[in-house]
C-alpha cells in the first residue's frame, strides 16, 4: 500500500478515540452511499418497472444485480492490489466517480440485454472500492482490540443505506420514472461519497501527524513487512479458508437472492408497492441492527457460535416467507427483518474470521478474496431466483430450499474450531 495513505500498525494504540470515531463514521457514510445501497439494495425496486418498460421477464432484469455482484467479486481483489500501489485515497475516489457514471449510464439504458449486462458488470467492477472491500480494509490500520465493534459501526452504513435507498428509489420512480430515479441516485453517490472520502482521509492525515511526528515513513515501511499470520497462498491450502468460503457463498446466494426478489414476492401476495418497498427497507433495518450488535458481540463471544445463531435466524426468516398467510403481512415483515439480521451478521463475520484464523499479515488480500466469493454468491442468487421463478411461477420452493441451506451452514461453521490468531491486546498467536 502507498505509505502516504496508511497508518502504521505500531501507531494503532496512539490514534485518538476522536480520530477513530471519525474514521468509522466516514466508512459508514461511504458504505451508505456505495454500491451495496445504491445499486444492489434498490435492484428489487427497479425490477418490475424496467421489466414492464422493456417487455421483459424478471430473470432478464435480474441480470443487472447478478452481473453487478459478479463485477464486485472480480473487482474486490483488484482494488486491494491497486491500493498497495496507489493508496486507498486515490482508489476510493476514482471508484466513487466511476460508480456515479455507471448509474448515469443506466438512466439512458436502451431495451438491450447486452447493454444492461455490460453496465451491470462494469458497475460492480468499477464500484468495488465503495463496498466493504474498500472501506473496511482501512479499519485494521487504526483498530486492534475493538476491531469487531469498529466493523459493526462501520458496516452500519450498509444497513442504513439499505433502509433509505429502497424508499428513496421508490419515491423517485413514482414521481419521475425509473430513468430519472437512477439520475437522482447518481447525484446522491457523488455528494455523499465525496463527504465520506474527505472525512476518512483528512482524519487519517491528522492522526498520522499526531501519532508519528518523526520518522513516520521508516516506521511504516518496517510495519508493512512484519505482520503475523498467513499469506494468501498459505491460507488457500487450509480447510478453514474453504469452509468459510463455502459457507459465506451459500448463505449469500440464498439470502441475497431472496432479498432482491422480496419486493416482487410481496406485491405478488397482494401488498401495495409502498408496503413492498417497506418490506425491503425492513431487511435493511435488520441488517443495520445486526451489523452493530454482532460487531460488538464478536469481541466477546466465539465467532462461529455467532454465525450459528445468525444463519439459523436466516433459516427462520425463509420459513416465515414459506408459511405466512397473506392476511398477516406482519409475519412477512418479520421474515424480512430476520433475513436482514442474518446477512448483516455475515458482513461482520467475514473480516473478523479472516483476522482470527489467518492473522494480519495478508489481511487485505485474504479478506478481499473471501469478500469476492461472498459477492459471487450474491450475484448468482438473484439470477437463480428470477430464472426459477419464471419456470415455477412461485417463490415458495425457493424460500424452502434457502431455509435448508441456511440451516446447514449454521451447523457447518462450528467446524472452524478455536481461533488461530489473537489481537495484540489479547496476546500473540494462539
C-alpha positions in Angstrom: 0.0 0.0 0.0 1.1 3.6 -0.7 2.9 4.6 2.5 1.3 8.1 2.3 -2.1 6.6 2.6 -1.9 4.3 5.6 -1.3 4.4 9.3 1.4 2.3 10.9 0.1 -0.7 12.9 2.5 0.3 15.7 0.6 3.6 15.9 -2.8 2.0 16.4 -2.8 2.4 20.1 -1.8 6.2 19.7 -4.6 7.1 17.4 -7.0 9.2 19.5 -10.6 8.0 20.1 -11.9 11.1 18.3 -9.9 10.2 15.2 -11.1 6.6 15.4 -14.7 7.6 15.6 -14.4 10.0 12.7 -12.8 7.2 10.5 -15.6 4.8 11.4 -18.2 7.4 10.6 -16.6 8.1 7.3 -16.6 4.4 6.4 -20.2 4.1 7.4 -21.2 7.1 5.3 -19.3 5.7 2.4 -21.0 2.4 2.6 -24.4 4.0 2.9 -24.0 5.7 -0.5 -21.9 2.9 -2.1 -22.6 0.0 -4.4 -24.4 -2.1 -1.8 -27.1 0.5 -1.1 -27.4 2.5 -4.3 -27.2 -0.4 -6.7 -27.9 -3.8 -5.1 -30.4 -2.8 -2.4 -32.6 -0.9 -4.9 -32.4 -3.6 -7.6 -35.7 -5.2 -6.4 -37.4 -1.8 -6.6 -36.3 -1.3 -10.2 -37.2 -4.9 -11.2 -40.8 -4.5 -12.2 -40.6 -1.0 -13.7 -37.7 -2.0 -16.1 -39.3 -5.3 -17.0 -42.6 -3.5 -17.8 -40.9 -0.8 -19.7 -38.9 -3.2 -21.9 -41.5 -6.1 -22.0 -39.0 -8.5 -20.4 -39.3 -11.3 -17.8 -37.9 -10.8 -14.3 -35.0 -13.0 -14.9 -33.8 -10.7 -17.7 -33.8 -7.7 -15.4 -32.2 -9.8 -12.6 -29.1 -9.9 -14.8 -28.4 -6.4 -13.6 -27.8 -7.2 -9.9 -26.3 -10.6 -10.7 -23.6 -9.2 -13.0 -23.1 -6.2 -10.8 -22.3 -8.6 -7.9 -20.1 -10.6 -10.3 -18.2 -7.4 -11.1 -17.6 -6.7 -7.4 -16.4 -10.3 -7.0 -13.8 -9.7 -9.7 -13.1 -6.1 -8.6 -12.6 -6.7 -4.8 -9.2 -8.4 -5.1 -8.2 -5.9 -7.9 -8.8 -2.8 -5.8 -6.8 -4.3 -3.0 -3.9 -4.8 -5.4 -4.2 -1.3 -6.8 -4.4 0.2 -3.3 -1.0 -1.4 -2.5 0.5 0.8 -5.3 -1.7 3.9 -5.4 -3.2 4.1 -1.9 -6.8 3.8 -0.8 -7.3 7.5 -1.1 -7.0 7.5 -4.9 -8.6 4.2 -5.4 -11.8 5.0 -3.5 -12.1 8.5 -5.0 -11.9 7.0 -8.5 -14.4 4.3 -7.6 -17.0 6.9 -6.3 -16.8 8.9 -9.5 -17.0 5.9 -11.8 -19.9 4.4 -9.9 -21.9 7.6 -10.5 -21.1 7.4 -14.2 -22.5 3.8 -14.2 -25.8 5.0 -12.7 -26.0 7.7 -15.3 -25.5 5.0 -18.0 -28.4 3.1 -16.5 -30.6 6.2 -16.7 -30.2 6.1 -20.5 -30.4 2.3 -21.0 -31.9 1.1 -24.3 -34.0 -2.1 -24.3 -30.9 -4.2 -24.8 -30.0 -7.2 -22.6 -26.4 -6.9 -23.7 -26.2 -3.2 -22.7 -27.8 -3.9 -19.3 -25.5 -6.9 -18.7 -22.3 -4.9 -19.6 -23.3 -1.9 -17.5 -24.2 -4.1 -14.6 -20.8 -5.9 -14.6 -19.0 -2.6 -15.1 -20.9 -1.1 -12.2 -19.7 -3.8 -9.8 -16.2 -3.8 -11.1 -15.7 -0.1 -11.0 -17.6 0.5 -7.7 -15.8 -2.3 -5.8 -13.9 0.1 -3.6 -17.2 1.7 -2.4 -18.1 -1.7 -0.8 -16.8 -3.2 2.4 -13.8 -4.5 0.5 -12.6 -0.9 0.3 -13.9 1.0 3.4 -13.4 -1.8 5.9 -9.9 -2.5 4.7 -9.0 0.8 6.3 -10.2 -0.1 9.8 -7.4 -2.6 10.8 -4.9 0.3 10.4 -6.4 2.2 13.4 -8.2 -0.6 15.4 -7.0 -3.7 17.1 -8.7 -4.6 20.4 -12.1 -3.3 19.4 -11.9 -4.4 15.8 -15.3 -6.2 16.0 -17.0 -3.1 17.4 -15.4 -0.9 14.7 -16.6 -3.4 12.0 -20.1 -3.2 13.4 -20.4 0.5 13.4 -18.7 0.8 10.0 -21.0 -1.7 8.4 -23.9 0.2 10.0 -23.8 2.4 6.9 -24.7 -0.5 4.7 -27.8 -1.2 6.8 -28.8 2.5 6.9 -28.3 2.8 3.2 -30.3 -0.4 2.8 -33.2 1.3 4.7 -33.2 4.6 2.9 -32.2 3.7 -0.6 -35.2 1.5 -1.5 -37.6 4.1 -0.1 -35.8 6.9 -1.9 -35.7 4.9 -5.2 -39.4 4.0 -4.9 -40.3 7.7 -4.3 -38.2 8.8 -7.3 -39.7 6.2 -9.6 -43.3 7.1 -8.7 -42.6 10.8 -9.1 -40.2 10.9 -12.1 -39.9 7.4 -13.6 -37.1 4.8 -13.3 -34.7 6.6 -15.6 -34.7 9.8 -13.6 -34.5 7.8 -10.4 -31.1 6.5 -11.5 -30.0 10.0 -12.2 -31.0 11.1 -8.7 -29.1 8.2 -7.2 -26.0 9.2 -9.1 -26.1 12.7 -7.6 -26.5 11.1 -4.1 -23.5 8.9 -4.7 -21.3 11.9 -5.8 -22.3 14.2 -3.0 -22.2 11.8 0.0 -19.3 9.8 -1.4 -17.2 12.9 -1.6 -18.1 13.8 2.0 -17.2 10.3 3.3 -13.9 10.4 1.4 -12.9 13.7 2.9 -13.9 12.6 6.4 -11.8 9.4 6.3 -8.6 10.6 4.6 -8.3 14.1 6.2 -8.7 12.3 9.6 -6.1 9.7 8.7 -3.7 12.5 7.8 -4.2 14.3 11.1 -3.9 11.0 13.0 -0.6 10.1 11.3 0.9 13.5 12.1 -0.2 13.4 15.8 0.9 9.8 16.2 4.2 9.8 14.3 5.7 13.3 14.1 9.2 12.0 13.3 10.5 9.0 11.3 7.0 8.1 10.2 8.0 6.7 6.8 10.6 4.4 8.3 8.1 3.1 10.8 5.5 2.5 8.1 8.0 0.6 5.9 9.1 -1.6 8.9 5.5 -2.4 9.9 4.4 -3.3 6.4 6.7 -6.2 6.3 6.2 -7.5 9.9 2.6 -8.7 10.1 1.9 -12.0 11.8 -0.2 -14.7 10.1 -0.6 -16.5 6.8 0.0 -15.3 3.3 -2.9 -15.6 0.8 -1.2 -18.6 -0.8 -0.8 -20.3 2.6 -4.4 -19.6 3.5 -5.7 -21.1 0.3 -4.4 -24.6 1.2 -6.2 -24.7 4.6 -9.5 -26.3 5.1 -10.7 -23.3 7.2 -10.4 -21.0 4.3 -12.5 -23.2 2.1 -15.0 -23.9 4.9 -15.5 -20.2 5.3 -15.7 -19.7 1.6 -18.4 -22.4 1.0 -20.5 -21.1 4.0 -20.4 -17.5 3.0 -21.0 -18.3 -0.7 -24.1 -20.4 0.1 -25.6 -18.0 2.6 -25.1 -15.0 0.3 -26.6 -16.9 -2.6 -29.7 -17.8 -0.6 -30.3 -14.6 1.4 -29.4 -12.1 -1.3 -31.4 -14.0 -3.8 -34.4 -13.8 -1.6 -33.7 -10.1 -0.7 -33.6 -8.9 -4.3 -36.9 -10.6 -5.1 -38.6 -9.7 -1.8 -40.5 -6.6 -3.2 -41.8 -8.7 -6.1 -42.7 -11.5 -3.8 -44.6 -9.2 -1.5 -46.5 -7.5 -4.4 -47.4 -10.9 -5.8 -49.0 -11.7 -2.5 -51.2 -8.6 -2.8 -49.2 -6.0 -1.0 -49.1 -2.4 -2.3 -45.9 -1.1 -3.9 -45.3 1.1 -0.9 -45.6 -1.7 1.6 -43.4 -4.0 -0.6 -40.8 -1.2 -0.5 -41.1 -1.0 3.2 -40.5 -4.8 3.5 -37.3 -4.3 1.5 -36.4 -1.4 3.8 -37.1 -3.6 6.9 -34.5 -6.0 5.6 -32.1 -3.1 5.6 -33.1 -2.3 9.2 -32.4 -5.8 10.3 -29.0 -5.6 8.5 -28.2 -2.3 10.3 -29.2 -3.6 13.8 -27.2 -6.8 13.1 -24.1 -5.0 12.0 -23.8 -3.0 15.2 -25.0 -5.8 17.5 -22.9 -8.6 16.0 -19.8 -6.4 15.8 -19.9 -5.7 19.5 -20.7 -9.4 20.3 -17.8 -10.7 18.2 -15.3 -9.1 20.6 -16.9 -11.1 23.5 -18.4 -14.3 22.0 -16.8 -17.1 19.9 -17.4 -16.1 16.3 -18.6 -19.4 14.9 -21.3 -19.5 17.6 -22.4 -16.1 16.5 -22.5 -17.4 12.9 -24.6 -20.4 14.1 -27.3 -18.2 15.6 -27.3 -15.7 12.7 -27.7 -18.3 10.0 -30.4 -20.1 12.0 -32.3 -16.8 12.1 -32.0 -16.6 8.3 -33.5 -20.1 8.0 -36.3 -19.0 10.3 -36.9 -15.9 8.1 -37.3 -18.0 5.0 -39.6 -20.4 6.8 -41.9 -17.4 7.6 -41.9 -16.5 3.9 -43.0 -20.0 3.1 -45.8 -20.4 5.6 -47.2 -16.9 6.4 -50.8 -16.3 5.4 -51.4 -13.3 3.2 -53.9 -11.8 5.7 -51.0 -11.5 8.2 -48.4 -9.2 6.5 -46.6 -8.6 9.7 -45.2 -12.1 9.5 -43.7 -11.3 6.1 -42.2 -8.2 7.6 -40.7 -10.2 10.4 -39.3 -12.7 7.9 -37.7 -9.7 6.0 -36.2 -8.4 9.3 -34.7 -11.8 10.1 -33.1 -12.0 6.6 -31.5 -8.7 7.2 -30.2 -9.8 10.6 -28.6 -12.9 9.0 -26.9 -11.2 6.1 -25.8 -8.3 8.3 -24.0 -10.8 10.6 -22.3 -12.3 7.6 -20.9 -8.9 6.7 -19.2 -8.6 10.1 -18.1 -12.3 10.3 -16.1 -12.3 7.0 -13.4 -9.7 8.1 -13.5 -10.9 11.7 -12.9 -14.6 10.8 -10.2 -13.5 8.3 -8.3 -11.8 11.1 -8.8 -14.5 13.7 -8.0 -17.5 11.6 -5.4 -16.1 9.2 -3.8 -13.2 11.0 -2.8 -9.7 10.0 0.0 -10.5 7.5 -2.2 -10.6 4.4 -5.5 -9.5 5.9 -6.4 -7.2 2.9 -5.8 -9.9 0.3 -7.5 -12.8 2.2 -10.5 -10.6 3.2 -10.8 -9.3 -0.3 -10.8 -12.8 -1.7 -13.4 -14.1 0.8 -15.5 -10.9 0.2 -15.3 -11.6 -3.6 -16.5 -15.2 -3.0 -19.4 -14.0 -0.9 -20.2 -11.4 -3.5 -20.2 -14.1 -6.2 -22.8 -15.9 -4.2 -24.8 -12.7 -4.0 -24.5 -12.4 -7.8 -25.8 -15.9 -8.6 -28.6 -15.9 -6.0 -30.8 -13.2 -7.5 -30.5 -14.5 -11.1 -31.2 -18.1 -9.9 -34.3 -16.8 -8.1 -35.5 -15.0 -11.2 -34.9 -17.9 -13.6 -36.5 -20.4 -11.3 -39.5 -18.1 -10.6 -40.0 -17.7 -14.4 -40.1 -21.6 -14.6 -42.0 -22.4 -11.4 -44.2 -19.2 -11.2 -43.8 -19.4 -7.4 -41.2 -18.3 -4.9 -42.3 -20.9 -2.3 -39.9 -23.7 -3.3 -37.1 -21.3 -3.5 -37.7 -20.0 0.0 -37.9 -23.6 1.3 -34.6 -24.5 -0.3 -33.0 -21.4 1.1 -34.1 -22.2 4.6 -32.4 -25.6 4.4 -29.2 -24.0 3.0 -29.0 -21.5 5.9 -29.6 -24.3 8.5 -26.9 -26.4 7.0 -24.4 -23.5 7.0 -25.3 -22.7 10.6 -24.0 -26.1 11.7 -21.1 -26.2 9.3 -19.4 -23.0 10.6 -18.8 -24.7 14.0 -16.2 -26.9 12.4 -13.8 -23.9 12.2 -12.5 -24.7 15.8 -10.5 -22.4 18.0 -9.0 -19.1 16.8 -5.5 -19.3 15.4 -4.5 -15.6 16.0 -5.5 -13.1 18.6 -5.4 -9.3 18.8 -2.3 -7.6 20.2 -4.4 -6.8 23.3 -5.1 -10.4 23.9 -1.6 -11.7 23.2 0.2 -13.4 20.4 -0.7 -16.4 18.2 -2.9 -18.9 19.9 
